[in-house]
Amino acid sequence: MSEVLSRRFSLFPAEERQALRLGRFLMAAGTLLLVCLALLLFAFLELLPLRAAIEGTAGIVALIALFFVLFRTGLNLRFSDPSLTTEQVGAAIVFLAYIMYHAGPAREAFTLFYPVAMLFGVLRLTASRLMVLAVLALAAHAVVLQLTFLRDPGMNVRAALTEFGILMIVLPWFAVMGGYVNRLRVRLSDSHKELRKAFDRLGEVAIRDELTGAYNRRFLMETLARERSRGDRLTEPFSVCLIDIDHFKSINDSLGHAAGDAVLKHFAALGQRGMRAIDTFGRFGGEEFLIVLPGTGRQGAIAAGERVRAAAEQAAFPGLPAEQRVTVTVGVATHTKNEDITALLARADQALYQGKQGGRNRVTALG
């Protein structure tokens, strides 16, 4: 019960992407709180009316609370951009303009917060969206200057126009450079994804047989080592089925290696059907395949080998005449405590040999 309550009332949502969005928002909220600190400082220095500082601080806190609720309740997911970056930056710009209208002599210092607000959009927004925000900031500031002039016709118009002119240069330039940085980030992210896919493919190549796509001998040996360690530690049995395709050489000799390769690939796909998720099937070498059966004793392994044998006998293999059937012989061995892997495989090979001597197309078990 306490765990459920702690999840419900924790600061960050359980879903990872939502938690990341909320974390980014809290970073932006920290910057807005610095604006509150600046407001109180200017009020203390009598550069800003105390009422304006209090109203500005209250408004910023309300803005932070509103966006926090949107993220924490998941309402942000209803927007096309769940990060709400454009909305956050736009709200901050409008609110900064409101503060500047009341800032008096401190107005010029507050213009520095326009690029700071837009900075949070650099890693999320395109150049076009950043340019829209730059235009919004310029329009908002123009309104501020106009209203300030109407309130105080004696204001220094030349200084105000210089201030606005600098913003007209800085904010669009910031939007263009921010868009460039965002494009680099997207490109880097795409390269990272491609690199991850390449690593995954290399990992698959390292453990897969090139012809059949089944696990290769190296991976099978690593699996056997793990199972031996686990079996000795937990005294839990495991078994192996060593499978050999009967008369495979004659298929190569009479029909060619292409037909032999087709048989190997088809049998590899066939052998993996009906296996448990914990079982491991792979090509051991040549026309031999191996199945590792964790937690399986002698009888279970015999049944697994029989399923594979029967499936091969009943299947029609591509590249072979319709009347020709492919059979397999299976040697089964169950691991005994402290037995070496080499010894286990030797017993499975001995069982396979006995099956071959007994007429092939059968399952033989030792141990």
Short mmCIF file of the C-alpha atoms (twelve columns), coordinates in Angstrom:
data_MODEL
# 
_entry.id   MODEL 
# 
loop_
_atom_site.group_PDB 
_atom_site.id 
_atom_site.type_symbol 
_atom_site.label_atom_id 
_atom_site.label_alt_id 
_atom_site.label_comp_id 
_atom_site.label_asym_id 
_atom_site.label_seq_id 
_atom_site.Cartn_x 
_atom_site.Cartn_y 
_atom_site.Cartn_z 
_atom_site.pdbx_PDB_model_num 
ATOM 1   C CA . MET A 1   0.000  0.000   0.000   1 
ATOM 2   C CA . SER A 2   2.777  2.420   0.953   1 
ATOM 3   C CA . GLU A 3   4.561  1.630   -2.318  1 
ATOM 4   C CA . VAL A 4   1.409  2.479   -4.309  1 
ATOM 5   C CA . LEU A 5   1.028  5.749   -2.416  1 
ATOM 6   C CA . SER A 6   4.683  6.670   -2.942  1 
ATOM 7   C CA . ARG A 7   4.330  6.105   -6.685  1 
ATOM 8   C CA . ARG A 8   1.136  8.159   -6.799  1 
ATOM 9   C CA . PHE A 9   2.568  11.128  -4.913  1 
ATOM 10  C CA . SER A 10  6.146  11.072  -6.183  1 
ATOM 11  C CA . LEU A 11  7.457  14.195  -7.931  1 
ATOM 12  C CA . PHE A 12  8.262  12.464  -11.224 1 
ATOM 13  C CA . PRO A 13  5.863  10.244  -13.209 1 
ATOM 14  C CA . ALA A 14  6.709  6.546   -13.581 1 
ATOM 15  C CA . GLU A 15  6.847  6.735   -17.393 1 
ATOM 16  C CA . GLU A 16  10.413 7.536   -18.444 1 
ATOM 17  C CA . ARG A 17  9.678  10.013  -21.252 1 
ATOM 18  C CA . GLN A 18  7.208  11.933  -19.104 1 
ATOM 19  C CA . ALA A 19  9.763  12.078  -16.291 1 
ATOM 20  C CA . LEU A 20  12.319 13.457  -18.769 1 
ATOM 21  C CA . ARG A 21  9.889  16.144  -19.969 1 
ATOM 22  C CA . LEU A 22  9.089  17.139  -16.403 1 
ATOM 23  C CA . GLY A 23  12.802 17.296  -15.582 1 
ATOM 24  C CA . ARG A 24  13.428 19.679  -18.496 1 
ATOM 25  C CA . PHE A 25  10.488 21.820  -17.390 1 
ATOM 26  C CA . LEU A 26  11.851 22.052  -13.840 1 
ATOM 27  C CA . MET A 27  15.147 23.323  -15.269 1 
ATOM 28  C CA . ALA A 28  13.231 26.082  -17.089 1 
ATOM 29  C CA . ALA A 29  11.232 26.756  -13.920 1 
ATOM 30  C CA . GLY A 30  14.493 27.304  -12.042 1 
ATOM 31  C CA . THR A 31  15.405 30.033  -14.529 1 
ATOM 32  C CA . LEU A 32  12.025 31.696  -14.032 1 
ATOM 33  C CA . LEU A 33  12.641 31.682  -10.294 1 
ATOM 34  C CA . LEU A 34  15.867 33.580  -10.987 1 
ATOM 35  C CA . VAL A 35  13.706 36.207  -12.691 1 
ATOM 36  C CA . CYS A 36  11.704 36.402  -9.457  1 
ATOM 37  C CA . LEU A 37  14.947 36.984  -7.578  1 
ATOM 38  C CA . ALA A 38  15.849 39.762  -10.025 1 
ATOM 39  C CA . LEU A 39  12.428 41.355  -9.520  1 
ATOM 40  C CA . LEU A 40  12.826 41.405  -5.742  1 
ATOM 41  C CA . LEU A 41  16.371 42.751  -6.074  1 
ATOM 42  C CA . PHE A 42  15.224 45.610  -8.314  1 
ATOM 43  C CA . ALA A 43  12.386 46.352  -5.907  1 
ATOM 44  C CA . PHE A 44  14.878 46.471  -3.030  1 
ATOM 45  C CA . LEU A 45  17.056 48.903  -5.044  1 
ATOM 46  C CA . GLU A 46  13.921 50.952  -5.773  1 
ATOM 47  C CA . LEU A 47  14.344 50.444  -9.533  1 
ATOM 48  C CA . LEU A 48  10.982 48.660  -9.699  1 
ATOM 49  C CA . PRO A 49  7.735  49.281  -7.803  1 
ATOM 50  C CA . LEU A 50  7.258  46.719  -5.026  1 
ATOM 51  C CA . ARG A 51  3.753  45.960  -6.268  1 
ATOM 52  C CA . ALA A 52  5.069  45.096  -9.751  1 
ATOM 53  C CA . ALA A 53  7.713  42.819  -8.214  1 
ATOM 54  C CA . ILE A 54  5.099  40.999  -6.104  1 
ATOM 55  C CA . GLU A 55  2.655  40.671  -9.007  1 
ATOM 56  C CA . GLY A 56  5.431  39.456  -11.304 1 
ATOM 57  C CA . THR A 57  6.628  36.873  -8.773  1 
ATOM 58  C CA . ALA A 58  3.071  35.653  -8.137  1 
ATOM 59  C CA . GLY A 59  2.455  35.366  -11.878 1 
ATOM 60  C CA . ILE A 60  5.654  33.386  -12.451 1 
ATOM 61  C CA . VAL A 61  4.822  30.980  -9.601  1 
ATOM 62  C CA . ALA A 62  1.313  30.512  -11.029 1 
ATOM 63  C CA . LEU A 63  2.795  29.834  -14.484 1 
ATOM 64  C CA . ILE A 64  5.168  27.220  -13.051 1 
ATOM 65  C CA . ALA A 65  2.318  25.579  -11.132 1 
ATOM 66  C CA . LEU A 66  0.119  25.455  -14.262 1 
ATOM 67  C CA . PHE A 67  2.721  23.724  -16.422 1 
ATOM 68  C CA . PHE A 68  3.676  21.371  -13.577 1 
ATOM 69  C CA . VAL A 69  0.051  20.211  -13.325 1 
ATOM 70  C CA . LEU A 70  -0.096 19.706  -17.104 1 
ATOM 71  C CA . PHE A 71  3.007  17.483  -17.025 1 
ATOM 72  C CA . ARG A 72  2.178  15.630  -13.813 1 
ATOM 73  C CA . THR A 73  -1.400 14.782  -14.846 1 
ATOM 74  C CA . GLY A 74  -0.439 13.823  -18.412 1 
ATOM 75  C CA . LEU A 75  -2.617 16.508  -20.026 1 
ATOM 76  C CA . ASN A 76  0.461  17.582  -22.019 1 
ATOM 77  C CA . LEU A 77  0.128  14.355  -24.041 1 
ATOM 78  C CA . ARG A 78  -2.937 15.822  -25.759 1 
ATOM 79  C CA . PHE A 79  -0.751 18.421  -27.504 1 
ATOM 80  C CA . SER A 80  1.094  17.767  -30.776 1 
ATOM 81  C CA . ASP A 81  4.371  18.448  -28.937 1 
ATOM 82  C CA . PRO A 82  4.039  16.876  -25.454 1 
ATOM 83  C CA . SER A 83  7.119  18.767  -24.239 1 
ATOM 84  C CA . LEU A 84  5.116  22.038  -24.581 1 
ATOM 85  C CA . THR A 85  8.370  23.841  -25.371 1 
ATOM 86  C CA . THR A 86  6.785  26.423  -27.677 1 
ATOM 87  C CA . GLU A 87  4.000  27.096  -25.185 1 
ATOM 88  C CA . GLN A 88  6.435  27.465  -22.282 1 
ATOM 89  C CA . VAL A 89  8.770  29.851  -24.118 1 
ATOM 90  C CA . GLY A 90  5.850  31.845  -25.545 1 
ATOM 91  C CA . ALA A 91  4.248  32.244  -22.099 1 
ATOM 92  C CA . ALA A 92  7.604  33.304  -20.618 1 
ATOM 93  C CA . ILE A 93  8.103  35.939  -23.359 1 
ATOM 94  C CA . VAL A 94  4.630  37.438  -22.875 1 
ATOM 95  C CA . PHE A 95  5.094  37.511  -19.124 1 
ATOM 96  C CA . LEU A 96  8.515  39.144  -19.478 1 
ATOM 97  C CA . ALA A 97  6.907  41.853  -21.605 1 
ATOM 98  C CA . TYR A 98  4.332  42.471  -18.874 1 
ATOM 99  C CA . ILE A 99  7.101  42.811  -16.273 1 
ATOM 100 C CA . MET A 100 9.045  45.200  -18.510 1 
ATOM 101 C CA . TYR A 101 6.062  47.494  -18.822 1 
ATOM 102 C CA . HIS A 102 6.293  48.042  -15.060 1 
ATOM 103 C CA . ALA A 103 10.081 47.858  -14.828 1 
ATOM 104 C CA . GLY A 104 10.780 51.509  -15.553 1 
ATOM 105 C CA . PRO A 105 14.555 52.139  -15.606 1 
ATOM 106 C CA . ALA A 106 15.199 48.382  -15.161 1 
ATOM 107 C CA . ARG A 107 13.511 47.548  -18.475 1 
ATOM 108 C CA . GLU A 108 16.740 47.400  -20.468 1 
ATOM 109 C CA . ALA A 109 18.267 44.869  -18.045 1 
ATOM 110 C CA . PHE A 110 15.232 42.587  -18.389 1 
ATOM 111 C CA . THR A 111 15.612 42.425  -22.188 1 
ATOM 112 C CA . LEU A 112 18.495 39.996  -21.557 1 
ATOM 113 C CA . PHE A 113 15.915 37.402  -20.482 1 
ATOM 114 C CA . TYR A 114 14.426 37.174  -24.003 1 
ATOM 115 C CA . PRO A 115 17.381 35.115  -25.348 1 
ATOM 116 C CA . VAL A 116 17.478 33.159  -22.062 1 
ATOM 117 C CA . ALA A 117 13.819 32.167  -22.525 1 
ATOM 118 C CA . MET A 118 14.453 31.166  -26.158 1 
ATOM 119 C CA . LEU A 119 17.518 29.167  -25.132 1 
ATOM 120 C CA . PHE A 120 15.262 26.431  -23.762 1 
ATOM 121 C CA . GLY A 121 13.829 25.932  -27.234 1 
ATOM 122 C CA . VAL A 122 17.177 25.418  -28.941 1 
ATOM 123 C CA . LEU A 123 17.355 21.651  -28.309 1 
ATOM 124 C CA . ARG A 124 13.693 21.032  -29.113 1 
ATOM 125 C CA . LEU A 125 12.486 23.528  -31.749 1 
ATOM 126 C CA . THR A 126 13.215 24.070  -35.416 1 
ATOM 127 C CA . ALA A 127 14.525 27.372  -36.786 1 
ATOM 128 C CA . SER A 128 11.027 28.290  -38.045 1 
ATOM 129 C CA . ARG A 129 9.466  27.832  -34.608 1 
ATOM 130 C CA . LEU A 130 12.252 29.767  -32.954 1 
ATOM 131 C CA . MET A 131 11.751 32.544  -35.519 1 
ATOM 132 C CA . VAL A 132 8.043  32.660  -34.626 1 
ATOM 133 C CA . LEU A 133 9.020  33.074  -30.965 1 
ATOM 134 C CA . ALA A 134 11.525 35.797  -31.928 1 
ATOM 135 C CA . VAL A 135 8.758  37.666  -33.803 1 
ATOM 136 C CA . LEU A 136 6.481  37.229  -30.777 1 
ATOM 137 C CA . ALA A 137 9.157  38.732  -28.505 1 
ATOM 138 C CA . LEU A 138 9.691  41.676  -30.893 1 
ATOM 139 C CA . ALA A 139 5.944  42.306  -31.161 1 
ATOM 140 C CA . ALA A 140 5.507  42.097  -27.387 1 
ATOM 141 C CA . HIS A 141 8.404  44.473  -26.806 1 
ATOM 142 C CA . ALA A 142 7.086  46.919  -29.404 1 
ATOM 143 C CA . VAL A 143 3.771  46.965  -27.535 1 
ATOM 144 C CA . VAL A 144 5.645  47.556  -24.263 1 
ATOM 145 C CA . LEU A 145 7.521  50.523  -25.754 1 
ATOM 146 C CA . GLN A 146 4.350  51.947  -27.263 1 
ATOM 147 C CA . LEU A 147 2.389  51.690  -24.008 1 
ATOM 148 C CA . THR A 148 5.339  53.128  -22.080 1 
ATOM 149 C CA . PHE A 149 5.455  56.117  -24.454 1 
ATOM 150 C CA . LEU A 150 1.714  56.698  -24.067 1 
ATOM 151 C CA . ARG A 151 2.111  56.594  -20.289 1 
ATOM 152 C CA . ASP A 152 5.265  58.728  -20.283 1 
ATOM 153 C CA . PRO A 153 5.651  60.912  -23.425 1 
ATOM 154 C CA . GLY A 154 8.916  62.215  -22.012 1 
ATOM 155 C CA . MET A 155 10.679 58.863  -22.347 1 
ATOM 156 C CA . ASN A 156 13.954 58.724  -24.263 1 
ATOM 157 C CA . VAL A 157 12.612 57.655  -27.665 1 
ATOM 158 C CA . ARG A 158 16.061 57.396  -29.275 1 
ATOM 159 C CA . ALA A 159 17.279 55.007  -26.546 1 
ATOM 160 C CA . ALA A 160 14.069 52.951  -26.863 1 
ATOM 161 C CA . LEU A 161 14.477 52.659  -30.652 1 
ATOM 162 C CA . THR A 162 18.127 51.645  -30.197 1 
ATOM 163 C CA . GLU A 163 17.040 49.019  -27.684 1 
ATOM 164 C CA . PHE A 164 14.406 47.686  -30.097 1 
ATOM 165 C CA . GLY A 165 16.852 47.766  -33.023 1 
ATOM 166 C CA . ILE A 166 19.352 45.637  -31.110 1 
ATOM 167 C CA . LEU A 167 16.599 43.129  -30.288 1 
ATOM 168 C CA . MET A 168 15.644 43.020  -33.998 1 
ATOM 169 C CA . ILE A 169 19.199 41.898  -34.764 1 
ATOM 170 C CA . VAL A 170 19.843 39.618  -31.807 1 
ATOM 171 C CA . LEU A 171 16.588 37.632  -31.578 1 
ATOM 172 C CA . PRO A 172 16.299 36.552  -35.265 1 
ATOM 173 C CA . TRP A 173 20.021 35.708  -35.273 1 
ATOM 174 C CA . PHE A 174 19.470 33.664  -32.125 1 
ATOM 175 C CA . ALA A 175 16.572 31.844  -33.836 1 
ATOM 176 C CA . VAL A 176 18.704 30.982  -36.875 1 
ATOM 177 C CA . MET A 177 21.646 29.770  -34.787 1 
ATOM 178 C CA . GLY A 178 19.316 27.892  -32.460 1 
ATOM 179 C CA . GLY A 179 17.732 26.130  -35.433 1 
ATOM 180 C CA . TYR A 180 21.201 25.197  -36.685 1 
ATOM 181 C CA . VAL A 181 22.090 23.707  -33.291 1 
ATOM 182 C CA . ASN A 182 18.803 21.804  -33.266 1 
ATOM 183 C CA . ARG A 183 19.532 20.372  -36.731 1 
ATOM 184 C CA . LEU A 184 22.935 19.236  -35.480 1 
ATOM 185 C CA . ARG A 185 21.274 17.601  -32.471 1 
ATOM 186 C CA . VAL A 186 18.761 15.762  -34.676 1 
ATOM 187 C CA . ARG A 187 21.562 14.645  -36.986 1 
ATOM 188 C CA . LEU A 188 23.602 13.442  -34.031 1 
ATOM 189 C CA . SER A 189 20.590 11.607  -32.610 1 
ATOM 190 C CA . ASP A 190 19.957 9.886   -35.959 1 
ATOM 191 C CA . SER A 191 23.644 8.929   -36.190 1 
ATOM 192 C CA . HIS A 192 23.471 7.504   -32.670 1 
ATOM 193 C CA . LYS A 193 20.429 5.397   -33.608 1 
ATOM 194 C CA . GLU A 194 22.138 4.130   -36.756 1 
ATOM 195 C CA . LEU A 195 25.253 3.321   -34.748 1 
ATOM 196 C CA . ARG A 196 23.161 1.427   -32.194 1 
ATOM 197 C CA . LYS A 197 21.506 -0.557  -34.977 1 
ATOM 198 C CA . ALA A 198 24.936 -1.332  -36.452 1 
ATOM 199 C CA . PHE A 199 26.185 -2.547  -33.068 1 
ATOM 200 C CA . ASP A 200 23.071 -4.708  -32.690 1 
ATOM 201 C CA . ARG A 201 23.652 -6.178  -36.147 1 
ATOM 202 C CA . LEU A 202 27.293 -6.879  -35.304 1 
ATOM 203 C CA . GLY A 203 26.175 -8.561  -32.099 1 
ATOM 204 C CA . GLU A 204 23.810 -10.777 -34.077 1 
ATOM 205 C CA . VAL A 205 26.509 -11.611 -36.621 1 
ATOM 206 C CA . ALA A 206 28.844 -12.653 -33.793 1 
ATOM 207 C CA . ILE A 207 26.399 -15.239 -32.433 1 
ATOM 208 C CA . ARG A 208 24.543 -16.333 -35.586 1 
ATOM 209 C CA . ASP A 209 25.475 -18.832 -38.258 1 
ATOM 210 C CA . GLU A 210 25.805 -16.974 -41.548 1 
ATOM 211 C CA . LEU A 211 24.021 -19.590 -43.683 1 
ATOM 212 C CA . THR A 212 21.113 -20.713 -41.503 1 
ATOM 213 C CA . GLY A 213 20.600 -17.779 -39.157 1 
ATOM 214 C CA . ALA A 214 20.607 -20.172 -36.194 1 
ATOM 215 C CA . TYR A 215 22.975 -19.682 -33.263 1 
ATOM 216 C CA . ASN A 216 26.573 -20.631 -34.055 1 
ATOM 217 C CA . ARG A 217 28.954 -23.053 -32.289 1 
ATOM 218 C CA . ARG A 218 30.584 -20.295 -30.242 1 
ATOM 219 C CA . PHE A 219 27.282 -19.163 -28.763 1 
ATOM 220 C CA . LEU A 220 26.215 -22.756 -28.120 1 
ATOM 221 C CA . MET A 221 29.423 -23.441 -26.172 1 
ATOM 222 C CA . GLU A 222 28.915 -20.268 -24.103 1 
ATOM 223 C CA . THR A 223 25.345 -21.380 -23.391 1 
ATOM 224 C CA . LEU A 224 26.532 -24.827 -22.307 1 
ATOM 225 C CA . ALA A 225 29.095 -23.254 -19.957 1 
ATOM 226 C CA . ARG A 226 26.388 -21.105 -18.352 1 
ATOM 227 C CA . GLU A 227 24.023 -24.052 -18.005 1 
ATOM 228 C CA . ARG A 228 26.733 -26.220 -16.479 1 
ATOM 229 C CA . SER A 229 27.532 -23.536 -13.908 1 
ATOM 230 C CA . ARG A 230 23.859 -23.050 -13.086 1 
ATOM 231 C CA . GLY A 231 23.137 -26.774 -13.027 1 
ATOM 232 C CA . ASP A 232 26.020 -27.512 -10.634 1 
ATOM 233 C CA . ARG A 233 25.050 -24.623 -8.386  1 
ATOM 234 C CA . LEU A 234 21.316 -25.424 -8.230  1 
ATOM 235 C CA . THR A 235 21.585 -29.191 -8.789  1 
ATOM 236 C CA . GLU A 236 19.164 -28.758 -11.681 1 
ATOM 237 C CA . PRO A 237 19.493 -31.053 -14.718 1 
ATOM 238 C CA . PHE A 238 19.876 -29.979 -18.308 1 
ATOM 239 C CA . SER A 239 20.201 -32.016 -21.474 1 
ATOM 240 C CA . VAL A 240 21.458 -31.720 -25.027 1 
ATOM 241 C CA . CYS A 241 20.249 -33.124 -28.335 1 
ATOM 242 C CA . LEU A 242 22.977 -33.532 -30.973 1 
ATOM 243 C CA . ILE A 243 21.306 -33.797 -34.399 1 
ATOM 244 C CA . ASP A 244 22.849 -35.017 -37.642 1 
ATOM 245 C CA . ILE A 245 21.114 -34.872 -41.048 1 
ATOM 246 C CA . ASP A 246 21.216 -38.380 -42.517 1 
ATOM 247 C CA . HIS A 247 22.995 -38.942 -45.850 1 
ATOM 248 C CA . PHE A 248 23.692 -35.243 -46.227 1 
ATOM 249 C CA . LYS A 249 26.823 -35.859 -48.295 1 
ATOM 250 C CA . SER A 250 24.770 -37.700 -50.908 1 
ATOM 251 C CA . ILE A 251 22.463 -34.683 -51.238 1 
ATOM 252 C CA . ASN A 252 25.462 -32.447 -51.940 1 
ATOM 253 C CA . ASP A 253 26.988 -34.973 -54.334 1 
ATOM 254 C CA . SER A 254 23.818 -35.694 -56.325 1 
ATOM 255 C CA . LEU A 255 22.005 -32.345 -56.267 1 
ATOM 256 C CA . GLY A 256 24.784 -29.858 -55.632 1 
ATOM 257 C CA . HIS A 257 25.802 -27.618 -52.745 1 
ATOM 258 C CA . ALA A 258 22.963 -25.157 -53.395 1 
ATOM 259 C CA . ALA A 259 20.450 -27.911 -52.627 1 
ATOM 260 C CA . GLY A 260 22.462 -28.883 -49.541 1 
ATOM 261 C CA . ASP A 261 22.453 -25.273 -48.322 1 
ATOM 262 C CA . ALA A 262 18.677 -25.091 -48.867 1 
ATOM 263 C CA . VAL A 263 18.234 -28.236 -46.753 1 
ATOM 264 C CA . LEU A 264 20.352 -26.797 -43.942 1 
ATOM 265 C CA . LYS A 265 18.414 -23.509 -43.926 1 
ATOM 266 C CA . HIS A 266 15.031 -25.226 -44.018 1 
ATOM 267 C CA . PHE A 267 15.960 -27.641 -41.230 1 
ATOM 268 C CA . ALA A 268 17.264 -24.766 -39.090 1 
ATOM 269 C CA . ALA A 269 13.874 -23.049 -39.375 1 
ATOM 270 C CA . LEU A 270 12.103 -26.359 -38.768 1 
ATOM 271 C CA . GLY A 271 14.165 -27.304 -35.715 1 
ATOM 272 C CA . GLN A 272 13.327 -24.101 -33.833 1 
ATOM 273 C CA . ARG A 273 9.570  -24.577 -34.051 1 
ATOM 274 C CA . GLY A 274 7.824  -25.649 -30.879 1 
ATOM 275 C CA . MET A 275 10.828 -24.908 -28.680 1 
ATOM 276 C CA . ARG A 276 10.495 -23.208 -25.321 1 
ATOM 277 C CA . ALA A 277 11.799 -19.666 -24.881 1 
ATOM 278 C CA . ILE A 278 14.580 -20.948 -22.612 1 
ATOM 279 C CA . ASP A 279 15.803 -23.583 -25.096 1 
ATOM 280 C CA . THR A 280 18.711 -22.824 -27.432 1 
ATOM 281 C CA . PHE A 281 18.976 -24.226 -30.951 1 
ATOM 282 C CA . GLY A 282 21.972 -23.758 -33.210 1 
ATOM 283 C CA . ARG A 283 24.235 -25.131 -35.906 1 
ATOM 284 C CA . PHE A 284 27.086 -27.034 -34.273 1 
ATOM 285 C CA . GLY A 285 29.072 -27.561 -37.463 1 
ATOM 286 C CA . GLY A 286 28.550 -28.926 -40.973 1 
ATOM 287 C CA . GLU A 287 25.236 -30.787 -41.004 1 
ATOM 288 C CA . GLU A 288 25.146 -31.129 -37.195 1 
ATOM 289 C CA . PHE A 289 22.822 -29.100 -34.975 1 
ATOM 290 C CA . LEU A 290 22.555 -28.864 -31.199 1 
ATOM 291 C CA . ILE A 291 19.686 -28.142 -28.834 1 
ATOM 292 C CA . VAL A 292 20.397 -27.102 -25.233 1 
ATOM 293 C CA . LEU A 293 17.455 -27.884 -22.942 1 
ATOM 294 C CA . PRO A 294 17.674 -26.190 -19.496 1 
ATOM 295 C CA . GLY A 295 15.834 -27.857 -16.618 1 
ATOM 296 C CA . THR A 296 15.183 -30.946 -18.724 1 
ATOM 297 C CA . GLY A 297 15.933 -34.550 -17.783 1 
ATOM 298 C CA . ARG A 298 16.428 -37.646 -19.915 1 
ATOM 299 C CA . GLN A 299 12.781 -38.286 -20.850 1 
ATOM 300 C CA . GLY A 300 12.025 -34.646 -21.647 1 
ATOM 301 C CA . ALA A 301 15.094 -34.459 -23.885 1 
ATOM 302 C CA . ILE A 302 14.121 -37.656 -25.700 1 
ATOM 303 C CA . ALA A 303 10.647 -36.198 -26.321 1 
ATOM 304 C CA . ALA A 304 12.174 -32.968 -27.659 1 
ATOM 305 C CA . GLY A 305 14.500 -34.902 -29.959 1 
ATOM 306 C CA . GLU A 306 11.613 -37.034 -31.193 1 
ATOM 307 C CA . ARG A 307 9.592  -33.938 -32.091 1 
ATOM 308 C CA . VAL A 308 12.454 -32.647 -34.230 1 
ATOM 309 C CA . ARG A 309 13.005 -36.055 -35.832 1 
ATOM 310 C CA . ALA A 310 9.313  -36.474 -36.702 1 
ATOM 311 C CA . ALA A 311 9.034  -32.913 -38.045 1 
ATOM 312 C CA . ALA A 312 12.000 -33.452 -40.367 1 
ATOM 313 C CA . GLU A 313 10.674 -36.783 -41.619 1 
ATOM 314 C CA . GLN A 314 7.275  -35.307 -42.486 1 
ATOM 315 C CA . ALA A 315 8.523  -32.061 -44.047 1 
ATOM 316 C CA . ALA A 316 8.947  -31.334 -47.755 1 
ATOM 317 C CA . PHE A 317 12.343 -29.685 -48.264 1 
ATOM 318 C CA . PRO A 318 12.802 -27.069 -51.017 1 
ATOM 319 C CA . GLY A 319 15.285 -27.953 -53.722 1 
ATOM 320 C CA . LEU A 320 14.683 -31.721 -53.380 1 
ATOM 321 C CA . PRO A 321 12.520 -34.017 -55.533 1 
ATOM 322 C CA . ALA A 322 8.965  -34.326 -54.183 1 
ATOM 323 C CA . GLU A 323 9.432  -38.001 -53.292 1 
ATOM 324 C CA . GLN A 324 12.727 -37.464 -51.450 1 
ATOM 325 C CA . ARG A 325 12.522 -37.126 -47.694 1 
ATOM 326 C CA . VAL A 326 15.129 -35.869 -45.226 1 
ATOM 327 C CA . THR A 327 15.637 -37.698 -41.948 1 
ATOM 328 C CA . VAL A 328 17.789 -36.938 -38.926 1 
ATOM 329 C CA . THR A 329 19.417 -38.940 -36.172 1 
ATOM 330 C CA . VAL A 330 19.451 -37.506 -32.664 1 
ATOM 331 C CA . GLY A 331 21.852 -38.280 -29.818 1 
ATOM 332 C CA . VAL A 332 20.650 -37.291 -26.343 1 
ATOM 333 C CA . ALA A 333 22.717 -36.847 -23.187 1 
ATOM 334 C CA . THR A 334 21.769 -35.448 -19.771 1 
ATOM 335 C CA . HIS A 335 24.339 -33.562 -17.744 1 
ATOM 336 C CA . THR A 336 25.514 -35.162 -14.496 1 
ATOM 337 C CA . LYS A 337 26.828 -33.106 -11.567 1 
ATOM 338 C CA . ASN A 338 30.359 -31.720 -12.087 1 
ATOM 339 C CA . GLU A 339 30.543 -33.252 -15.571 1 
ATOM 340 C CA . ASP A 340 32.709 -31.345 -18.040 1 
ATOM 341 C CA . ILE A 341 31.003 -29.959 -21.158 1 
ATOM 342 C CA . THR A 342 33.414 -31.850 -23.390 1 
ATOM 343 C CA . ALA A 343 32.419 -35.112 -21.684 1 
ATOM 344 C CA . LEU A 344 28.710 -34.286 -22.053 1 
ATOM 345 C CA . LEU A 345 29.090 -33.615 -25.781 1 
ATOM 346 C CA . ALA A 346 31.173 -36.773 -26.178 1 
ATOM 347 C CA . ARG A 347 28.314 -38.812 -24.680 1 
ATOM 348 C CA . ALA A 348 25.797 -37.083 -26.961 1 
ATOM 349 C CA . ASP A 349 28.084 -37.862 -29.917 1 
ATOM 350 C CA . GLN A 350 28.356 -41.476 -28.796 1 
ATOM 351 C CA . ALA A 351 24.553 -41.704 -28.614 1 
ATOM 352 C CA . LEU A 352 24.365 -40.196 -32.103 1 
ATOM 353 C CA . TYR A 353 26.861 -42.772 -33.370 1 
ATOM 354 C CA . GLN A 354 24.809 -45.598 -31.876 1 
ATOM 355 C CA . GLY A 355 21.698 -44.213 -33.610 1 
ATOM 356 C CA . LYS A 356 23.559 -44.141 -36.918 1 
ATOM 357 C CA . GLN A 357 24.718 -47.710 -36.399 1 
ATOM 358 C CA . GLY A 358 21.168 -48.711 -35.515 1 
ATOM 359 C CA . GLY A 359 19.769 -47.576 -38.847 1 
ATOM 360 C CA . ARG A 360 19.484 -43.753 -38.583 1 
ATOM 361 C CA . ASN A 361 16.238 -41.724 -38.335 1 
ATOM 362 C CA . ARG A 362 15.944 -42.345 -34.608 1 
ATOM 363 C CA . VAL A 363 16.577 -40.834 -31.167 1 
ATOM 364 C CA . THR A 364 19.164 -42.505 -28.918 1 
ATOM 365 C CA . ALA A 365 19.908 -41.460 -25.336 1 
ATOM 366 C CA . LEU A 366 22.892 -41.988 -23.039 1 
ATOM 367 C CA . GLY A 367 22.895 -40.944 -19.362 1 
# 
